[in-house]
């Protein structure tokens, strides 16, 4: 099957071809048609399966008929990183058209956003809080919205965004088309989603299942051994890029600093950072300035880097769904992945839940002999780098520029 089946505008088809896309993914095959037919839709698919294109391409197709400068499409996302990721794709697929798009989120100038909104924008990608600020200031009018998208809906509802979403719903056109996309949809919030959809088409692609291209293993570890084990693994030659997950903002910051002191090219990404520093960290990880990104779960929803070779969950996720999101950061774009989970005695219940979701036992690996906390190591100059926003460059032995595709990703899941 090819994208030509959908009869996209020539400019969209050209953008698809220039991007190197050859065939739609399963979620795109099933969702694009109903969306083009103006049906409400609930799309359930795991991370990395192409949900963004499934709603962005039909949005552009619909808006191209009569660009108006009014907000005709509104896409709501739970994090700034995800909003920017979606905006990048909108701009990429609408290149060569007169459509204008804008991302709206906190942490940056509200005045600059308001000026852009008042100047006329066709597509807005927004986080709920900042969008409500603009609504309260009357800087934006959503009465002309024809297509509303809630992306990562489970995350938004689970994190308490529902009251904000309801306020936004009252501001948009009641006759809109509504699309809800999510990697998971726990039963307790499914009815909340169904409230805002009218006679929806439901498309489900392996809901709540980790990516098949990722295998899963565990290490049994004591809390005080984690840092040493992390450094031992990061020092392996096959570790090209690593995404390390922690439970708290403080731990993400402190762990990144510890890795930097051990001459790893590491940087933190967490909610207490300014937007400029967060963007610098993410850009640096994408372009190879940093080989290790230590992040809270905000990164699981906002990173789209196909070349990640390892995902390391330094702390055990709170839910099976979070585990799915985290491990979905590797094993992407036809690469295989390997998930290593470091567990303490208190994590046995979560491991059993993950195994039930995987429908198999997780392989237990022998724990290398690591001294508690840290151990003395030879400096790894290939990893040495300053904090995000610094002026120093990676050492010569490092991987210059954008990382090359390795064809094999690994996800080390340290469930602690």
N, C-alpha and C positions, 0 to 999 in steps of 0.2 A: 504494500500500500504506500502511496506517496501523498504529499501535501496537495498535489494538484486536484485531488478528489474534492477538496473543499472550495475550489473556485475562488481563491483569494485574489484580491486586487493585484495587479502586476507588480506594484511597488512592494507589496508584502511578500509575494513570491520571490522577488529578486533578493530581498533581505534574508529570506530563509535560505536561499541558495548560497549567498555570500557568507552566511554563517556556517555553512558546511553541513546543514541538516539534510539527511537523505530520506528519512521516513519517520512518521509520527510514532511516539511511544504509545503503549496501551491506553494510558489515561487520556492522551490527546486524541487517539482514534475514537474513543467512546464519548468524550465530552464536547469536542469542537462542534460536531453536527448539531446537537440539541441547543447549544449556546447560540449558534448562528440562526437557529429557528426561533430564538427569543424565548426559550423555555427556562424556568428557574431550575437550578441544578445543585445537587449535593455531590461533590466529588471527593472520594476517599482514596488516597493513594499514599504510599510511603515516600519518605524523603528521597529526592534525586530521580524521580520518575518523570519529571517534566510538567508539573502542575502549572507553573507560571506561564509557559507557552500556551497551555490549554485554555487559559482565559484571556491572556494578552492579545493573541492573534485575532480572535473574534472581536475583541473590543476595538482594535484598530480598524478592522474591516468595516465595522458598523459606523465608526466615527468619520471615516474618510468620505462618506457621502455628502456631508455638509458641515465642515469645520465651522464652529460658531464663536469660539472664544469663551463660551460658557462651560462650566464644569458638567460634562455629560457622562463622565465615568468616574466613579470613586472606588478606590481600592484601599481597604483598611488592613493594616498589618500590625502585629504586636510589638515589633522592635524597630529601632532606627536602621539597623543593619539590613534587615529584611526589606524595609521600605526602599532603601537605596538600591538594593539588589533588583527589586522589581522595576524601579524607575530606569535603571540601566538597560534592562531588557526592553521596556517600552520604547525608550529612545533608539535603541538598536533596530528594533523592528519597524519603527515609524520614520526611519531616516529617509530623507527625500520627500517627505510629505510636509504639509503646513501645520500638522498637529503640534500643540504645545503641552508639555507635561511638567509636573512639579512634585517633589517629595516634601511632605510637611511633617515635622517632628520636633520635639524639644531639644534643648541643648545648643541651639544655634539662634541667630537673630530672628525674632518674630516679625520685626518691622520689614526686613527684606522679603520674607515670605508673603506678608500682607501686600506689599507692592506688586509682587508677581501675580498674586491671586486677583487683585483689582485690575491688573493689566490684561487679564484674560487667559485662562488655562482650560484645555479640553479634558485632560486626565490628571487627577490628583491621587497620589499614593500617600496615605497618611497614617500616623499613629493616633489613636483616639484622643488622648489628652490635649495635644497641641491643636488638633482639628477643632475641638470644642472651644478652645481659646479664641480661634479665629471666628467661629460662629458667634460667640458671645460679643466679639468686637465688631461683628457685621462686616468682616473683611472678605467673607466668602458667602455665596448664595448657592445652596445645593438643590434648589427647587427644580432645576433642569436635568438632574441626574437621571439617566436612562438605564445605566448598568451599574449595579453595586456589587462589589466583590469583598467577601470576608475571607482573607487568607490566614491559614493556621488558626482556624476558628477554635479548636480545642484549647490551644494555648491562651487565646484571648479570654475565653469564658472561664477557664480554670484559674487564671491569674486575676480575676475580679474585674475584667473590663466590661462585663455585661451591662451595668448601669450606663456607662458611657456610650455603648453601642446603641442602647435603646434611645438615648437622647439624639444621637445622629440619625437614627431611623426616622424620628419624627420630623427631621429637617429635610429629608430627601423626598423626591417625587413618589407618591404612593403607588403609581402605576409602573414603577421601575421593574427591570429584570434583576433578580437577585441570585448571585452565585456564591456558594459556600464551599471552600476547599480546605482540606485538612489531611494530615498524615494519619491521625487517629481520631476516633469519635467515641469516647466512653459513653456508656448507656445513660449515665446520670445527666449528661448535658445534651444528648441527642434531641430531646423534646424541645429544648430551647432553640436549637437551630431550626427545627421544623416549624416553629412558630412564625418565622419570618419568610418562609418559602411558600409559594403557591403552586400546588400540583407539580411538585418537582420531579425531575428525572434524577435517579440515583445511580451514580457510577462508582463502582468499588473495585479497586485493584489492590489486592493483598493488604487489606487494612490491618494495621498494627503488627505486621510481620517484618522483622529485620531483613535487610537486603540479602538476597540469596547468595550474592557473590562474596559475602563476609562469613568466615568461619569463626568459631568462638572457643576460647580457652580461658582458664583461670589459674592464678597463683594464690596460694594461701599465705598471708603476710601479716606481720604485726604492725601496728600503727607506726612505731618508731623506725621501722625498716623501709617505709615507703620512699623516702627521699633518696636513699642509697640505691634502691632498686630502680627508681625512675631514671637516675643518672646512668646506671649501668646499661639500661635499655636504650636510652637516648644516645649513648656512645657507640652503639653498634653501627657497623658500616652501612647496613641496609636501611637505616632510619634517615631518610632524606628530609621529610617534613613531618612534623608531629603536632597534633591538636590535643592538648591536655586539658581535661575538664576537672574543675573543682566545685565544691558545693557553695562556697562563700566568696564574696568579693575580696575580703582580706586575704584569704589563702591564695587566691589567684595572683594578687599583687606580690605577696611575700615569696611565693614559690618561684615566680618569674625572676625576682631579684636574686634568689639563691642560685638559680640556674645561670644567670648572667655572671655571678661571681665565680662560677665554675667554668666560665668561658664558653657557655652555650649561647647561640644566637637566639635568645628567648625574649618574648614581650608579653605583657598581660593585656587582656581585653575584659573589662568589667564595668559595671554600671556607674561607679563613682568617678570614672574618667570623663573629661570633657569630650564633647563630640569630635573636636579636632584631633585629640589624642587617640580616641577610639578609631577614627578613620585612618589615622597614620599607622596604627598598629595593624589594622586589617589590610591596608594597602601594602605595608611592608611584608606581611605574611604571604600575600598573593604574588608579589614580584620577586620574592626570594631574599629580601633584606634580612628577614627573620626566618629561621627554619623551624622555630617552636613557638606556638601560640598557646598561652595558658589562659583559659577562659572559664567563665561561669556559663550556665546553660543558655544565656542570651545568644551565644555563638552557634548553638545547635540549630537555631532557626534562621540565622542570617548569613551564614557562610556558604558560598558556592564556589569551592575550589576543587577542581577535579583531580589535581595532582597530589593531594594529601596522601602521604604514604602510611602514616600511623595516626590513629586516634587513641588517646590515652585518657581514660576516666580515672583521675587520681582519687576521686571520691565516688562512692556508690550512688547512682541516681536514686531518686525517691520513688520512681514508678517505672514499670516496664515500658510505658510509652516513651519516657525520657531516654531510656536505654536505646530504644529503637531510633530516636532522633540522633542521639550521639553517634552511635555506630554507623548511621547512615551518611556521616560525613566522609567515610572512606568507601572503597569498593564501588566508586562511581565511574561513569563514562567507560564502561567495558573493562574496568580494572577489577581484580579480585581483592578481597580484604581479609584481615585476620583480627579478631577481637580478643584481647587478653584482659581478663578481669582479675584485679587484685582484691581479694576478699579477706575480711577478718571474721572471727567466729560469730559476730553479731549479724553478719550479712547472709546467713544461710537461708533465711526465708525469702529474701529477694532473689537469690540465685535460683531457688526452686521455681519461683514465679517466672523468671526469665527462661528457664529450661522448659517450662510448660508452654510458653509462647513460641519457643524454638522447635518444640515437639521432639527434643532430643536432649541427652545429657551433654553438659559442657565438659570438654577435655580438661583434666587437671595436669598442670605442668610442674616439673621439678623446680623448686625455688633455689636460685643461685645463692651462694654464700655471700651475703652483703652485711657489712657492719651497720649497726643502728645509726639512723639519721643520715650521715654522709661518710664518705671515705675519701682519702687523698687520691687524686687522679692527675695524670698528665694533662696539661691544658689542651683543649681541642680547639685550635685556632679556626678551624673551619666553621665553628659555631659562635665565635666571639663577636659581640655586637653591643652597642650602648642601648639605652632605652629608646622607646618610640619618639621620633622627632629629633634625635641626635644627629650630629653632622658626620660622625665617623662612618667609614664604609666597612663592609665585611672583609675579613682577611682574604688574602689572595687564594688560599686553599679552598675557600668557600665556593659554593655554587653560585656563579654570577647570574644576575638577571632572573628571568622567570624559570622556575624549575621545569626540567624536561619530564615528559610523561614516562613513568616507570613501567606501566602495564600491570603493576601489582601494588595494591595499597594494603596497609595493615592497621587494624584498629586495636590498640592495647587498651582494654577496659579495666582499669584498676578500681574494682568496686570496693571502696573502703568506707 
